[in-house]
C-alpha cells in the first residue's frame, strides 16, 4: 500500500521547427498547451503527408518522442511523423476516467477523461488535420496517469487512434474501472485492428499484480488483428519507463504500419 501511495504522488509531481497551437476551447474549460513538432522534410517536400503522434505531458515527452522517431527514420527504421505535444492544465482530472475515492490517493480527483477525449476528437485532431499535411494514421502516447488515458481510449474509442502507446499505465487507479472495462472489451469479440504497446517497470505489490492480471486478460483474449507489443523493465523505476520503452514502441509501430499499409 505504501508503494501505491508513493506512485500517486510521483505522477502528480530531430525536428526542423516547432509551432504552438492555441486551441479553440469548446470541450474544455482549461486550456492545454499544444506544441507541434514537424519532421525534417516537412518544409522541403510540399507534397508529402505524415502520420501523427499525439504525446500527452508534451512539455516533458514530446521532444523525446520526436527525436527518437527522427533518428529511427534517418536509418529507415520508422516513418517520419508529426508530433503533437499536449500539456494538460490538470492532468489528474483530464487523464483519469473515474473519480478516485481510494483513501490512498487524492480523493475526488479524476473523472474528466471522456471530456478530454471529446476535445481531442472534436477540436484538436480536426484542427491539426486542417493546418498540417497529415495522413489518417494517428497514435496516442502517454506515461503513468497519461498512460491510463491511452488505455481508456483504446477500449472506449477504438477508431479514434490506430495505435496506442501506454508506458507503465496507472491502471490501478480508483476501483480499477479501466482495467475491468478493457477485460470486457477484449472478451467482446469486437475487431480490434490496432497497435497496442504496454510496458511496466520495477513496480511491485498491488500495482504489479493489477497490471499483470490486466495484461494476461489482453493476451488471452486478443483478436488476430491486434498487434500487441509488451515490455518489462524490472530494474527501471516508474519514472523511466517511457524512456526505456520508446525505441521498442516506435519500432513496433513502424512494423505495424508496414504490415497494414497505414
N, C-alpha and C positions, 0 to 999 in steps of 0.2 A: 504493500500500500504506500509505503514511503517513496518507492521508486515511481509509482504512478503520479503522486503529488508533485514530485520533483519535475517530471516532464511537463506537467501542466504549466508550471512556472517557466520552464525553458522556452516553450513556444510562444508565451506572452512576450516574454522578452524579444573576331576579326571583322567588325562591322565597318562599312565605309563611312557611314554617317548615321546620326540618330535624330529623331524629332519627337516632340512631346505633343500629344493629342489631348485637347480639352473636351471631354465627353459632354454631350447634351444629357443632362441628368433627368430622366423621366422615371426610371425604375428605382433609383436610389436617392436617398436624402443627403448622403455624404459623398463627396467627390473622391473617387480613386484617381491616383496619378497614373497616367498611361504614357509609356515610352516605347517608341517604335525603332527597332534596330534593323537596318536594311543590309542585305548581303553585298559583298564587294562588287558584284557585277550589275547591281541594280541600275546604277546611273549610266553605264555604258551600253547595256543591252536593253533597248527600249521595247523589245517585243516579248521578252521573257516574263512568265508569270511564276509565282513562287508559293509553295505551301507555307503555312503559318504555324508557329508555335506560340501559344499563349502561356506566359510564365507568371504564376502567382508569386507574391512577395518579390515583385520585379526589381526593386532597388537593390536587393541583395543577390538575386539569382539570374536576372535576365542577361547581363553581360557575360556571365559564366557560361550560360547555355549557348549564347551566340558565338562566343569564342571557340568553345569546344566543337560546335557544329561546323564552323568555318574551317577549323583545322582538319576535320574529317572530310569535308567537301574538297579541300585542296588536295587530298590524297585519294579522291574518288571513293571515299568511304561513307558519303552522305550526300543528299541533295542540299543545295543552298536553301535556306529558309529565311523568311521574315520572322523576326522575334518580337513579340509584343509583351512588354513588361507591365504588370498590373499591380499597383501598390494600394491595397485597401486602407481606408481610413479607420476601420475597426475589424481586424481580421477574425477575431472570435465570432463576432456577430455575423459577418459576411460569409465565412467559410464553414461554420458548423451547421448542419441541417436541423438539429434539435436543440432545445434549451436544456442546459445541463442542470440537474438537480442533485448530483452526487456531491456529498459534503467535502470530498477530497479536492474538488475543483471549484472554479468560480461559479457560484450559484447564480442562476438566471442568465448566464452568458450563452450566446449562440442563437440559433433559430432563424437566421437570415439567409441561409444558403440558396434556397429556391428563388428568393428575390434577387440575389446576386447573379444566379444563372439567367434569370429573366433579363437582367441588364446586359450580360454578355450576348445572349441570343438576339435580343430585340434592338439593342443600341450599338454595342461596341463592335461586334463581328460585322454587321452590315456597313458600319462606318469605315472599318479597315478595308473591306472589300471595295467600297466606293473610292477611297483615297489612294489605294495602292494596287499594284498588279498582283493579284492573289489567285491561286487555284482554289478548288473546293476542299482540299485536304487540310484539316485543322487538328492540331494536337494541343492538349492542355497538360501542364506540368505543375506539380506542387509538392511541398515537403511538410510533413507533420500535420498540423491542422489544415493547411492548404492541400495536403495530400488527401485528407478526408473529403474535401470538396471535389477533388478529382474522382474519387471512388463514388461519391454520391452522383456526380454527373454520369458516370459510366452506366449505372443501373437505372437512373431516373430519366435521362435524356440521351439514350444511346446513339441517336443520329446527330446530335449536336457536334460532337467531335469524333474523328475517325481513329484517334489514338489518345491514350491516357497514360501519363507517367506519374506514378504516386510513390514518392520516396518516404519510407517509414511513416505511412499514413496513420493518423491518430484514430484508428477505428474503434478504440476502446472508449471513445467519447460518450458521455451520458450513459444511457441504458443500452449501448451497443446497437442503436437503431439502424445505423448504416450497414454494419456488418450483417445484421439479420435480413435487411432488405436485399442485399447482394446475394445472400444464400437463396432467398426466394426467387430472385431473378434468374440465377443460374439454373435452378430446377424448373423454370417455367417452360423450357423448350423453345423460347423465342430465339431467332437467329441473332447471333452476336458478332457479326463480322466487324472486327475491331482489333486494335493492338493494345494490350494492357501490360505495362511494366510495373512491377511491385518489388520493393526491397525492404529490408529490415537490418538494423544494426545490432548493437550489443544489449538492446532492451531485454529485460528478464521478467520473471514473475508473471503477474497477471497480464501485463502488456503483451508479453511474448505469447502467452497461452491464447489470448484472444486473437492475435494475429495469425498464429499457426492454424487455429481452427477455421478462421476466415479463408486462408489460402487453401487449406485442404478441401474445403467445400467448392472452391473455384476449380481446382484441379480435377476433382471427381465428377463435376457436372458441366464442364465447359463443352461448348459446341466445337465442331471441327473448324469453323471459320473464325474462331477467336485465336489470335496468336498471343500466347502468354509467355512472358519473359520474367523469371524470378531470380532474385539475388539475395544472398545472405552475407553480411559483413560482420562477423561475430566479434571482431576486435575494433570495430568503428563505433564511436559514440553516436547517439541520436543526431546530433547537430551536423555530423559529417556525411550522412548517408546520401545526400544529393550529390555532393562532390564525388563520393566513392562510386556511385552507380551511374553517373551521367554518361560515360563512354558506352557502357553496355546498353543503356536505354536508347541512346541515339543510333547505335549500330543496329539494334533490333528494329527500330523504327524504319531505318533505311531498307532492311531486308523485307519488312512488311510492305513498304511502298513499292519495292521492286516486284514482289510476288503478286500484288494486287493491281499493279499498274496505276497506282494513285500518286 
